[in-house]
Amino acid sequence: MTSKSPALHEDVYETIRHLIKQCGGDPDSFDGGLIAQQMESSLKLIQDGHDTGQLKLITRSLKEMRYAYRVFNTYPGSRRVSIFGSARTPEDHPDYIVARKFSTTLAAQGWMCITGAADGIMKAGLEGLHPQSSFGLSIRLPFESTTKAFIEGDPKHITFRYFFTRKLMFMSHSDAVAVFPGGFGTMDELFETLTLMQTGKANIIPVVLLEGEGGVYWEHWRHYVEKHLLGNGWISKEDESFFFMPKSAQEAVDHILHFYKRYHSSRYVGDMLVIRLNEALTPEQMNILDNEFPKLIESGKIEQVMPYPEEIHQHKDLPRIAFRHNKNHFGLVRKLIDRINSF
């Protein structure tokens, strides 16, 4: 049985509306309503009887998210790649060298790089970049240092207390993910990325698994995934399309850029999956998608559509297609994007 906090006194709701107006908001707008819900939830913490530790966690989490979103919102427009990997990789290691080459090659294409702002692979991801091209998301740990030479003092350097808020910022601001060999933390970040895409809780983005020349880290990892996860039926064959294992930094960059060749972005409007494109599809190409991906369609067919009212402020000039998605087989959605880019 669940318990529900009692409603606040009506005077409190009026005070909340007044405070939103005082701060320049509109309490009758959708965004104003969301702010009102946050304030209501905060005030109900008084009634719920939370202990001090719980209140600290809730408060600090909200403050971290608000500040981090404000920083990212200051730098809109550019595509961004998150780079994960060990903080303990030495500078002369092949993984470090290829990570540095990867980040500088992608930055030359106008992309920004997001790293954990520690040593090892994260330092390699920042080394050689112009400061305008890098974000650093540090975590407070007693045994890991930040890459102070490259990121200290940069307004795009954000320090987090909690891993979950830090990972939220990585995923909510990434258009691609590059993963290099690492330990528990690297595996945590990789598997969370794959899980969120597999379950439809995050946008599908390219994920490249890269390492230095002669490395076998990812071959052993894939063998484990194929034998124990796929072999036991705990993932589907289509889920393997979520990751790609390039043989070089240039191949990794090419793979990421190709993902956005014709595909631009996507979102849901109700049950409709809307896919925005850099270039419209022909009727023949639309028929191909209908014939090759019926497993994704709940009802109807894939159609070219105008922007829905809910997305009128999101890339409204781009052509788009939409279909009623059954909210399943997200690995096939990745294959659908690949097919669009193949035309």
C-alpha positions in Angstrom: 0.0 0.0 0.0 1.3 3.5 -0.8 0.7 6.6 1.2 0.0 10.0 -0.4 1.0 13.3 1.1 -2.0 15.5 2.0 -2.7 18.4 -0.3 -1.2 21.7 0.7 -3.5 24.5 1.9 -5.1 26.5 -0.9 -3.3 29.6 0.3 0.0 27.9 -0.3 -0.9 27.3 -4.0 -1.8 30.9 -4.4 1.5 31.9 -2.8 3.4 29.6 -5.2 1.6 31.3 -8.2 2.5 34.7 -6.8 6.2 33.7 -6.4 6.4 32.5 -10.0 5.0 35.8 -11.2 7.4 37.7 -9.0 10.3 35.8 -10.6 9.1 36.7 -14.1 7.3 33.5 -14.9 3.7 32.7 -16.0 2.0 30.3 -13.6 -0.6 29.5 -16.3 1.9 28.4 -18.9 3.1 24.8 -19.2 6.6 25.6 -18.0 5.2 27.7 -15.1 3.1 24.7 -14.1 6.2 22.5 -14.0 7.9 25.0 -11.7 4.8 25.0 -9.5 5.0 21.2 -9.3 8.6 21.4 -8.2 7.7 23.9 -5.5 4.8 21.8 -4.3 6.9 18.7 -4.1 9.6 20.6 -2.1 7.0 21.9 0.4 5.5 18.4 0.8 8.9 17.2 2.0 8.0 18.9 5.3 4.9 16.7 5.7 6.6 13.5 4.6 9.0 13.3 7.5 12.3 12.8 5.6 15.5 12.6 7.5 18.3 15.2 7.0 20.4 12.9 4.8 17.5 12.4 2.4 16.8 16.1 2.3 20.5 16.8 1.5 20.5 14.3 -1.4 17.3 15.7 -2.9 18.5 19.3 -2.5 22.0 18.8 -3.8 20.8 16.7 -6.8 18.4 19.4 -7.9 21.0 22.1 -7.5 23.5 20.1 -9.5 21.1 19.5 -12.3 19.9 23.1 -12.5 23.5 24.4 -12.6 24.7 21.9 -15.2 21.7 22.5 -17.5 22.4 26.2 -17.3 26.0 25.7 -18.3 25.1 23.5 -21.3 22.3 25.8 -22.4 24.9 28.6 -22.7 26.5 26.6 -25.6 23.8 25.5 -27.9 24.1 24.3 -31.5 27.2 22.1 -31.8 27.0 18.3 -31.9 28.7 16.7 -28.8 30.5 13.4 -28.2 31.0 12.0 -24.7 34.3 10.1 -24.2 34.5 7.4 -21.6 37.5 5.4 -20.6 40.0 4.7 -17.8 41.5 7.5 -15.7 44.6 5.4 -15.3 45.7 5.0 -18.9 49.3 6.3 -19.2 50.1 8.9 -21.8 52.3 6.6 -23.9 49.7 3.9 -24.1 48.2 3.1 -27.5 44.7 3.7 -26.1 45.7 7.2 -25.0 47.2 8.1 -28.3 44.1 7.0 -30.3 41.8 8.7 -27.9 43.6 12.0 -28.5 43.6 11.5 -32.2 39.9 10.7 -32.2 38.9 13.8 -30.2 41.0 16.2 -32.3 39.7 14.7 -35.6 36.1 15.0 -34.5 36.6 18.5 -33.1 38.0 19.5 -36.5 34.5 18.6 -37.9 32.9 21.2 -35.5 32.0 18.8 -32.7 32.5 19.5 -29.0 33.9 16.8 -26.6 32.6 16.0 -23.2 34.9 14.0 -20.8 35.0 13.2 -17.1 37.8 15.8 -16.7 40.2 13.3 -15.0 43.5 11.8 -16.1 44.0 9.0 -18.6 41.6 8.7 -21.5 39.7 11.7 -20.3 42.8 13.8 -20.4 43.6 12.5 -23.9 40.1 13.5 -25.0 40.8 17.1 -23.9 44.4 17.4 -25.0 44.9 19.4 -28.1 41.4 20.7 -28.2 40.6 24.4 -28.3 39.0 25.3 -24.9 35.8 26.3 -26.7 35.5 22.6 -27.9 35.5 20.9 -24.5 33.2 20.2 -21.5 34.6 18.6 -18.3 32.2 16.8 -15.9 34.2 16.0 -12.8 33.2 13.7 -9.9 34.4 14.3 -6.4 36.6 11.4 -5.5 39.4 11.2 -3.0 41.8 9.3 -5.3 41.3 10.7 -8.8 42.7 14.1 -9.9 41.2 16.4 -12.6 43.0 17.4 -15.7 43.7 20.9 -14.4 46.1 21.8 -17.2 43.3 21.7 -19.8 40.0 22.4 -18.0 40.6 24.3 -14.7 38.9 27.7 -14.7 36.8 26.9 -17.8 33.1 27.8 -17.2 32.3 24.4 -19.0 34.0 22.5 -16.2 31.3 21.2 -13.8 32.0 19.3 -10.6 29.4 16.7 -9.4 28.9 15.0 -6.0 26.7 12.2 -7.5 27.4 9.8 -10.3 23.7 9.6 -11.3 23.4 13.4 -12.0 26.7 13.4 -13.8 25.7 10.5 -16.0 22.4 12.2 -16.7 24.3 15.2 -18.1 26.5 13.0 -20.3 23.5 11.2 -21.8 21.2 14.2 -22.2 23.7 16.3 -24.0 25.5 13.6 -26.2 25.0 13.1 -29.9 27.5 10.3 -29.9 29.5 8.2 -27.4 33.1 6.9 -27.7 34.2 4.3 -25.2 37.8 3.3 -24.6 39.1 0.4 -22.4 38.5 1.0 -18.7 37.3 -0.4 -15.4 34.1 -0.6 -13.5 33.2 3.1 -14.1 33.7 2.7 -17.9 31.6 -0.4 -18.0 28.9 1.3 -15.9 28.8 4.2 -18.4 28.7 1.9 -21.4 26.1 -0.4 -20.2 23.9 2.4 -19.0 24.1 4.0 -22.4 23.1 0.7 -24.1 20.4 0.0 -21.6 18.8 3.5 -22.1 18.7 3.1 -25.8 17.5 -0.5 -25.7 14.6 0.4 -23.5 13.7 3.6 -25.4 14.6 5.9 -22.4 17.3 7.8 -24.4 17.7 8.9 -28.0 19.5 6.5 -30.2 23.0 7.8 -30.9 26.1 6.2 -32.4 28.3 4.3 -29.9 31.9 3.5 -31.0 34.2 1.1 -29.0 37.7 2.1 -29.8 41.2 1.1 -28.6 44.8 1.4 -29.6 46.5 -0.7 -32.2 46.9 -4.3 -31.3 44.3 -4.2 -28.5 41.9 -7.1 -27.8 39.8 -5.5 -25.0 36.7 -5.0 -27.1 37.0 -8.4 -28.9 36.9 -10.1 -25.5 34.1 -7.8 -24.4 32.0 -8.7 -27.5 32.8 -12.4 -27.0 31.3 -12.1 -23.5 28.2 -10.3 -24.8 27.6 -12.8 -27.6 28.2 -15.9 -25.5 26.6 -15.0 -22.2 24.0 -12.2 -23.0 22.9 -13.0 -26.6 23.6 -16.8 -26.1 21.3 -17.0 -23.1 18.6 -14.9 -24.8 19.0 -11.9 -22.4 19.4 -9.5 -25.3 18.2 -9.7 -28.9 20.4 -10.0 -32.0 19.2 -6.6 -33.1 20.6 -5.0 -29.9 24.2 -5.5 -31.2 23.5 -2.7 -33.7 23.7 -0.2 -30.8 27.5 -0.4 -30.9 30.3 -0.3 -33.5 33.9 -1.4 -33.2 36.0 0.7 -35.6 39.6 -0.2 -36.4 40.9 3.4 -36.3 40.1 6.9 -35.0 39.3 8.0 -38.5 36.8 5.1 -39.0 35.2 6.0 -35.7 34.8 9.6 -36.8 33.4 8.5 -40.2 30.9 6.2 -38.5 29.6 9.0 -36.3 29.4 11.5 -39.2 27.6 9.0 -41.4 24.9 8.5 -38.7 23.9 12.2 -39.2 24.3 12.1 -43.0 20.5 12.1 -43.7 19.1 11.5 -40.2 19.0 14.6 -38.0 17.0 13.8 -34.8 13.9 12.2 -33.4 11.3 12.5 -30.7 7.9 11.1 -29.7 4.7 13.0 -30.1 2.2 10.7 -28.2 2.6 7.3 -29.8 4.1 8.7 -33.0 7.9 8.4 -33.5 8.9 11.5 -35.5 12.2 11.3 -37.3 13.6 14.6 -38.6 15.8 14.5 -41.7 18.4 16.6 -43.4 16.9 15.7 -46.8 13.4 14.4 -47.7 12.9 10.9 -48.8 11.4 9.9 -52.1 8.1 7.9 -52.3 10.1 4.9 -53.5 12.4 5.2 -50.4 9.3 5.5 -48.1 8.0 2.2 -49.6 11.3 0.5 -48.9 11.1 1.5 -45.2 7.5 0.3 -45.0 8.4 -3.1 -46.5 11.6 -3.6 -44.5 10.5 -2.5 -41.0 6.9 -3.6 -40.4 7.9 -5.1 -37.1 8.2 -1.5 -35.7 4.8 -0.3 -36.8 1.8 -0.6 -34.4 -0.7 0.5 -37.1 -0.8 2.5 -40.3 2.4 3.1 -42.2 5.4 5.4 -42.3 4.4 8.8 -43.7 6.0 12.1 -44.5 4.5 14.7 -42.1 4.5 18.4 -41.2 5.8 19.5 -37.8 3.4 18.6 -35.0 2.3 21.5 -32.7 4.3 19.9 -29.9 7.5 20.3 -31.8 6.8 23.6 -33.6 9.9 25.2 -32.0 12.2 22.2 -32.8 13.7 22.2 -36.2 10.4 23.1 -37.8 12.1 23.7 -41.3 13.4 20.1 -41.5 11.5 17.4 -43.5 10.3 14.6 -41.3 8.6 11.2 -41.3 6.5 9.6 -38.6 4.8 6.3 -37.7 2.9 4.8 -34.8 5.7 3.0 -33.0 5.0 -0.1 -30.9 7.6 1.1 -28.4 9.6 -2.1 -28.9 12.6 -3.4 -30.9 14.7 -0.3 -30.5 17.6 -2.1 -32.0 15.6 -2.1 -35.2 15.0 1.6 -34.9 18.8 1.9 -35.1 18.7 -0.2 -38.2 16.0 2.0 -39.6 18.2 5.0 -39.2 21.1 3.2 -40.9 18.7 2.4 -43.8 17.7 6.0 -44.1 21.3 7.0 -44.3 22.1 4.4 -46.9 19.8 6.0 -49.5 
